[in-house]
Amino acid sequence: MIALIEIKKSLDEILSKIDGDKKYISEIAKKITPINYKLLYVNETKCVRCNLCYKECPVDAIEKAKIKKPVKIIHDKCVKCEICAQTCPVGAIYVIEGKAEIKSNEVHYTIKEKSIPHRKIRLKNYELDKDKCVKCGICARYCPTGAIKVVIRKSIDVNLDLCMGCGACAEVCPKKCIKVESEIGDVIKTRDIEVNRDLCVGCMVCVEECPINVIEQDGDKVKINKDECILCGRCVEVCPVNAIKMWEKK
């Protein structure tokens, strides 16, 4: 974790600026904290328009990039599974975690950037139709490794030893004269999840809420297909008896 912001402020100082029953507000604040949240953020200046995150998002929560517009996360649809952040070849998607809590009559507020592992991308095949290519240079502008060199309207050269296989050039090419075939590594499982069958009451709320339908009824309980689970934690949030636990692997 990389700390971005850490703020400490006296609870009494905060309450002094609030109208109402300060004792009541203080007691409520202490009961509802800590409050945790997570946000996925796109650094638009780093986005190379490869659209790998768009293609890999399991819940269609990303708007496709265009030449003049980077990808955009649709936060109302995002389940915070972190797959897009793992997939981005240039690290343009950040996972930001925040926490507000009360300690020793102080309000502590922190925002941290979570360290995310990245899936491997390997180039398998690259094709350039030089007859169709107009040498406009747009592909070179978005190539993250400098593998493409273009002299506008005159020549184009692609160094495949430098190519990472992200496919950004193919996505932005206005003449669609580039084809890139790549291989992307498996999603890296940084968390684990388990159902406590002794606590499960078989209400099936998690089955209804799972965004990719990998939870199913198993007798009068439920089971999770862990191979297919994207570890978004939606089931953990909705379970009324806290029978599902998810934790970070060490």
C-alpha positions as CSV (number, residue, x, y, z in Angstrom):
1,M,0.0,0.0,0.0
2,I,1.2,3.5,-0.9
3,A,-0.3,6.2,1.4
4,L,-1.6,9.2,-0.5
5,I,-3.4,11.1,2.2
6,E,-3.5,10.6,6.0
7,I,-5.5,13.1,8.1
8,K,-6.0,13.1,11.9
9,K,-8.5,15.5,13.5
10,S,-9.9,15.8,17.0
11,L,-13.5,14.4,17.2
12,D,-14.3,17.2,19.7
13,E,-13.2,19.8,17.2
14,I,-15.4,18.3,14.5
15,L,-18.4,18.0,16.8
16,S,-18.0,21.7,17.9
17,K,-18.9,22.7,14.3
18,I,-22.1,20.5,14.1
19,D,-25.5,21.6,15.3
20,G,-27.5,19.0,17.2
21,D,-27.0,16.5,20.1
22,K,-23.3,16.1,20.1
23,K,-23.3,13.2,22.4
24,Y,-25.7,11.3,20.2
25,I,-23.8,12.1,17.0
26,S,-20.5,11.1,18.7
27,E,-22.0,7.7,19.8
28,I,-23.4,7.0,16.3
29,A,-20.1,7.9,14.7
30,K,-18.2,5.5,16.9
31,K,-20.6,2.7,16.1
32,I,-20.6,3.0,12.3
33,T,-16.8,3.4,12.0
34,P,-14.6,2.1,10.6
35,I,-15.9,2.9,7.1
36,N,-14.0,1.3,4.2
37,Y,-14.4,2.0,0.5
38,K,-12.6,1.2,-2.8
39,L,-12.4,3.2,-6.0
40,L,-10.9,2.3,-9.4
41,Y,-9.4,5.3,-11.1
42,V,-8.2,5.7,-14.7
43,N,-5.2,8.1,-15.3
44,E,-6.4,9.4,-18.6
45,T,-3.0,10.8,-19.6
46,K,-1.5,7.2,-19.4
47,C,-4.3,5.4,-21.2
48,V,-3.0,4.1,-24.6
49,R,-6.4,3.1,-26.0
50,C,-5.6,-0.6,-26.2
51,N,-9.0,-1.5,-24.8
52,L,-7.7,-4.6,-23.1
53,C,-9.5,-3.6,-19.8
54,Y,-12.7,-3.0,-21.8
55,K,-12.5,-6.5,-23.3
56,E,-11.6,-8.2,-20.1
57,C,-14.1,-6.6,-17.7
58,P,-16.5,-9.4,-16.7
59,V,-19.4,-7.0,-16.0
60,D,-19.2,-4.6,-18.9
61,A,-18.4,-1.7,-16.6
62,I,-15.9,0.0,-18.9
63,E,-16.7,2.4,-21.8
64,K,-14.5,1.6,-24.8
65,A,-11.7,4.0,-25.6
66,K,-11.6,5.9,-28.8
67,I,-8.7,7.9,-30.4
68,K,-9.8,11.2,-28.7
69,K,-11.2,9.5,-25.5
70,P,-9.6,7.2,-23.0
71,V,-11.5,4.4,-21.3
72,K,-14.0,5.3,-18.7
73,I,-15.0,3.1,-15.7
74,I,-18.8,3.1,-15.2
75,H,-18.8,3.2,-11.4
76,D,-22.5,2.3,-11.0
77,K,-21.7,-1.0,-12.7
78,C,-18.2,-1.7,-11.4
79,V,-17.9,-4.5,-8.9
80,K,-14.3,-3.6,-8.0
81,C,-12.9,-7.0,-8.9
82,E,-9.6,-5.3,-10.0
83,I,-9.3,-7.3,-13.2
84,C,-9.0,-4.2,-15.3
85,A,-6.1,-2.9,-13.1
86,Q,-4.3,-6.2,-13.5
87,T,-4.8,-6.2,-17.2
88,C,-3.8,-2.6,-18.1
89,P,-0.3,-3.0,-19.7
90,V,0.8,0.5,-18.8
91,G,-0.5,0.7,-15.2
92,A,-3.1,3.4,-16.0
93,I,-5.7,2.0,-13.7
94,Y,-5.3,2.5,-10.0
95,V,-7.1,0.8,-7.1
96,I,-7.6,3.4,-4.3
97,E,-8.7,2.3,-0.9
98,G,-10.0,4.7,1.8
99,K,-10.8,4.3,5.5
100,A,-12.3,6.5,8.1
101,E,-12.2,5.5,11.8
102,I,-12.2,6.9,15.3
103,K,-9.2,6.2,17.5
104,S,-8.6,7.7,20.9
105,N,-11.2,10.5,20.2
106,E,-9.5,11.3,16.9
107,V,-10.9,10.9,13.5
108,H,-8.4,9.2,11.2
109,Y,-8.9,9.4,7.5
110,T,-6.6,7.6,5.1
111,I,-6.5,7.1,1.3
112,K,-4.0,4.6,-0.1
113,E,-3.1,3.2,-3.5
114,K,-3.2,-0.6,-3.5
115,S,-0.3,-2.4,-5.1
116,I,-1.7,-4.5,-7.9
117,P,0.1,-7.4,-9.7
118,H,-0.1,-7.4,-13.5
119,R,-1.0,-10.2,-15.9
120,K,1.6,-11.1,-18.5
121,I,0.9,-10.1,-22.1
122,R,2.8,-11.9,-24.9
123,L,2.7,-11.1,-28.6
124,K,1.8,-14.1,-30.8
125,N,1.4,-12.5,-34.2
126,Y,1.6,-9.1,-35.8
127,E,0.3,-8.1,-39.3
128,L,0.6,-4.8,-41.0
129,D,-1.0,-4.1,-44.4
130,K,1.5,-1.6,-45.8
131,D,-0.7,-1.1,-49.0
132,K,-3.6,0.2,-46.9
133,C,-1.4,2.1,-44.4
134,V,-1.3,5.9,-45.0
135,K,1.6,6.5,-42.5
136,C,-0.5,8.9,-40.5
137,G,1.5,8.2,-37.3
138,I,-1.4,7.7,-34.9
139,C,-0.3,4.2,-34.1
140,A,3.2,5.4,-33.1
141,R,1.7,8.1,-30.9
142,Y,-0.1,5.5,-28.7
143,C,2.5,2.7,-28.8
144,P,3.7,2.5,-25.2
145,T,7.1,1.0,-25.9
146,G,8.2,3.1,-28.9
147,A,8.1,0.0,-31.2
148,I,6.6,1.9,-34.1
149,K,8.5,4.6,-36.0
150,V,6.7,6.6,-38.6
151,V,7.8,9.3,-41.0
152,I,4.5,11.0,-41.8
153,R,3.1,10.0,-45.2
154,K,6.5,8.4,-46.1
155,S,7.4,5.3,-44.1
156,I,6.6,3.0,-41.1
157,D,8.8,0.6,-39.3
158,V,7.7,-1.8,-36.5
159,N,10.3,-3.3,-34.2
160,L,8.6,-6.5,-32.9
161,D,11.4,-7.0,-30.4
162,L,10.0,-4.0,-28.5
163,C,6.3,-4.8,-29.1
164,M,4.5,-5.9,-25.9
165,G,1.4,-7.1,-27.8
166,C,-1.1,-4.7,-26.2
167,G,-2.8,-4.0,-29.5
168,A,-3.2,-0.2,-29.0
169,C,-1.9,0.4,-32.6
170,A,-4.7,-1.8,-34.0
171,E,-7.3,-0.1,-31.9
172,V,-6.5,3.4,-33.0
173,C,-5.5,2.7,-36.7
174,P,-8.1,4.7,-38.8
175,K,-7.6,2.4,-41.8
176,K,-7.7,-0.9,-39.7
177,C,-4.6,-2.2,-41.4
178,I,-3.0,-3.6,-38.3
179,K,-3.8,-7.0,-36.7
180,V,-2.4,-8.0,-33.4
181,E,-2.8,-11.4,-31.8
182,S,-1.7,-11.7,-28.2
183,E,-1.8,-14.0,-25.2
184,I,-2.9,-12.7,-21.8
185,G,-2.0,-14.5,-18.6
186,D,-4.6,-15.7,-16.1
187,V,-6.1,-13.3,-13.6
188,I,-3.9,-13.3,-10.5
189,K,-5.9,-14.4,-7.4
190,T,-4.8,-12.0,-4.7
191,R,-7.8,-12.9,-2.5
192,D,-9.6,-16.1,-1.3
193,I,-13.2,-16.7,-0.4
194,E,-15.1,-19.4,1.5
195,V,-18.6,-20.2,2.6
196,N,-19.2,-21.3,6.2
197,R,-21.8,-23.9,5.8
198,D,-22.6,-24.0,9.5
199,L,-23.6,-20.3,9.3
200,C,-25.3,-20.4,5.9
201,V,-29.1,-20.3,6.1
202,G,-29.8,-21.0,2.5
203,C,-31.5,-17.7,1.8
204,M,-30.0,-17.6,-1.7
205,V,-29.4,-13.8,-1.6
206,C,-25.8,-14.3,-2.7
207,V,-27.0,-16.4,-5.7
208,E,-29.3,-13.6,-6.8
209,E,-26.6,-10.9,-6.3
210,C,-23.6,-12.6,-7.9
211,P,-22.8,-10.5,-11.0
212,I,-21.4,-13.5,-13.0
213,N,-23.6,-16.3,-11.7
214,V,-20.9,-18.5,-10.1
215,I,-22.8,-19.2,-6.8
216,E,-25.4,-22.0,-6.9
217,Q,-27.6,-23.9,-4.5
218,D,-26.1,-26.9,-2.9
219,G,-28.7,-28.8,-1.0
220,D,-30.0,-26.3,1.6
221,K,-26.8,-24.3,1.4
222,V,-24.8,-22.5,-1.3
223,K,-21.4,-23.2,-3.0
224,I,-19.1,-20.9,-4.9
225,N,-17.2,-21.9,-8.1
226,K,-13.9,-20.6,-6.9
227,D,-12.2,-21.2,-10.3
228,E,-14.7,-18.8,-12.0
229,C,-15.2,-16.4,-9.1
230,I,-13.9,-12.9,-9.8
231,L,-13.6,-12.1,-6.0
232,C,-15.5,-8.9,-6.2
233,G,-17.0,-9.4,-2.7
234,R,-20.6,-8.7,-3.6
235,C,-21.8,-11.9,-1.9
236,V,-19.9,-11.0,1.2
237,E,-21.6,-7.6,1.4
238,V,-25.2,-9.0,1.0
239,C,-24.9,-12.1,3.1
240,P,-27.3,-11.4,6.1
241,V,-25.6,-13.9,8.5
242,N,-21.9,-13.2,7.5
243,A,-21.5,-16.8,6.3
244,I,-19.2,-15.7,3.4
245,K,-15.7,-14.5,4.2
246,M,-13.1,-13.1,1.7
247,W,-9.5,-12.2,2.7
248,E,-6.3,-11.0,1.1
249,K,-3.7,-13.7,0.5
250,K,-0.3,-13.1,2.1
